């Protein structure tokens, strides 16, 4: 059940990110091998980030701070305007992969923060994130069309993020 929760939350929180990644990957997005390598790399990075975040939660006020960050992300997401980026130009596949990985470190903050509350099992986290990223990459053109046609989806996603933010902000802490 944890894998399903992680899959759904990761899928929803990455709707906007996948458009950017595919714009960067434009030339390589059709290659299953590239998609699998990037999915595995991003999943490993996110799983490590979540594991480190679990350790930080023992520090007073970290969960509260995470809640505030999520709330800010949710507020910004409600005014999000979706546009396809101009194609990223790079001659090297490795430069493109490195660009996507670096972008993901910044853009996946909301997903990492939310998923960190769902499970402490690295295997479940890895599987849920990997399945959601693979699904989004494989159906990225359909996702883009759906999100363009239904821009209110970002408000729905922002409400999920806001809910997670409020849970973090109002968790009982031993330091209070």
C-alpha positions in Angstrom: 0.0 0.0 0.0 2.9 2.4 0.7 4.2 1.9 -2.9 0.8 2.9 -4.3 0.7 6.0 -2.1 4.2 7.0 -3.1 3.4 6.3 -6.7 0.3 8.5 -6.7 1.9 11.4 -4.8 5.0 11.3 -6.8 3.0 11.2 -10.1 0.9 14.1 -9.1 3.8 16.3 -7.7 5.9 15.7 -10.9 3.3 16.7 -13.5 4.9 20.1 -14.0 8.5 18.8 -13.8 8.1 16.1 -16.5 7.4 18.8 -19.1 10.7 20.5 -18.3 12.7 17.2 -18.3 11.2 16.1 -21.7 12.1 19.6 -23.1 15.7 19.0 -22.1 15.7 15.4 -23.3 13.8 16.3 -26.6 16.3 14.6 -28.9 16.7 11.6 -26.6 13.2 11.3 -25.1 12.2 8.6 -27.5 15.0 6.3 -26.4 13.8 3.7 -23.9 17.4 3.1 -22.7 17.8 6.9 -21.9 14.4 7.0 -20.2 15.3 4.0 -18.1 18.8 5.4 -17.1 17.3 8.8 -16.2 14.5 7.2 -14.3 16.9 5.0 -12.3 19.3 8.0 -11.6 16.5 10.3 -10.5 14.9 7.6 -8.4 18.2 6.9 -6.6 18.8 10.6 -6.0 15.3 11.1 -4.6 15.5 8.0 -2.4 18.8 9.2 -0.9 17.3 12.7 -0.3 14.3 11.2 1.4 16.5 8.9 3.6 18.6 11.9 4.6 15.5 13.9 5.3 14.2 11.2 7.6 17.4 11.7 9.7 16.9 15.4 9.8 13.4 15.1 11.2 14.9 14.3 14.6 16.1 17.9 14.7 13.6 20.3 16.3 11.5 22.5 13.9 12.7 20.7 10.8 9.2 19.3 10.1 7.7 22.7 10.7 10.2 24.2 8.3 9.4 21.5 5.7 5.7 22.4 6.1 6.4 26.1 5.5 8.4 25.3 2.3 5.7 23.0 1.0 3.1 25.8 1.7 5.1 28.3 -0.3 5.5 25.8 -3.2 1.7 25.1 -3.2 1.0 28.8 -3.3 3.3 29.4 -6.2 1.8 26.4 -8.0 -1.7 27.9 -8.0 -0.4 30.6 -10.4 1.7 28.3 -12.5 1.5 28.8 -16.3 2.4 25.8 -18.4 4.5 26.4 -21.5 6.8 24.1 -23.4 10.4 25.2 -23.1 12.5 25.7 -26.2 14.5 22.6 -27.0 17.7 22.2 -25.0 20.7 22.0 -27.3 23.5 19.8 -26.2 25.7 17.6 -28.3 26.4 15.0 -25.6 23.9 12.6 -24.1 25.8 12.8 -20.8 25.4 16.6 -20.6 21.7 16.2 -21.2 21.4 13.5 -18.4 23.5 15.7 -16.1 21.2 18.7 -16.8 18.1 16.6 -16.0 19.6 15.3 -12.8 20.6 18.8 -11.6 17.2 20.2 -12.5 15.6 17.3 -10.6 17.6 18.2 -7.5 15.8 21.6 -7.4 12.4 20.8 -9.0 11.6 17.6 -7.0 11.8 19.3 -3.6 8.1 19.2 -3.2 7.8 15.5 -4.1 10.7 14.6 -1.9 9.3 16.5 1.1 5.8 14.9 0.7 7.0 11.4 0.1 9.3 11.5 3.1 6.2 11.5 5.3 4.7 8.5 3.6 7.2 5.7 4.3 10.5 5.0 5.9 11.2 1.9 3.7 13.8 2.8 1.1 12.6 -0.1 -1.1 9.0 1.1 -1.2 10.2 4.7 -1.8 12.4 3.6 -4.7 9.7 1.5 -6.3 6.9 4.1 -6.0 9.1 6.9 -7.4 10.5 4.7 -10.2 7.1 3.7 -11.3 5.7 7.2 -11.3 8.7 8.7 -13.2 8.6 5.9 -15.7 4.9 6.4 -16.2 5.3 10.1 -16.7 8.2 9.8 -19.1 6.4 7.2 -21.2 3.2 9.2 -21.4 4.8 12.7 -21.3 3.1 14.0 -24.5 -0.3 12.9 -23.2 0.4 14.5 -19.8 1.4 17.8 -21.5 -1.9 17.8 -23.5 -4.0 17.0 -20.5 -2.4 19.6 -18.3 -2.7 22.2 -21.1 -6.4 21.4 -21.5 -7.1 21.3 -17.8 -4.9 23.9 -16.2 -6.9 23.7 -12.9 -5.0 20.4 -12.3 -2.3 22.6 -10.8 -4.7 23.9 -8.2 -5.7 20.4 -7.3 -2.0 19.4 -7.0 -1.4 22.5 -4.9 -4.2 21.5 -2.5 -2.5 18.1 -2.0 0.8 19.9 -1.3 -0.9 22.3 1.1 -2.5 19.5 3.0 0.9 17.8 3.4 2.3 21.2 4.5 -0.3 21.7 7.1 0.3 18.2 8.5 4.0 19.0 8.9 3.4 22.4 10.4 0.9 21.1 13.0 2.6 17.8 14.0 3.1 17.4 17.7 6.7 18.1 18.6 8.5 17.2 21.8 10.2 20.6 21.8 7.0 22.6 22.2 
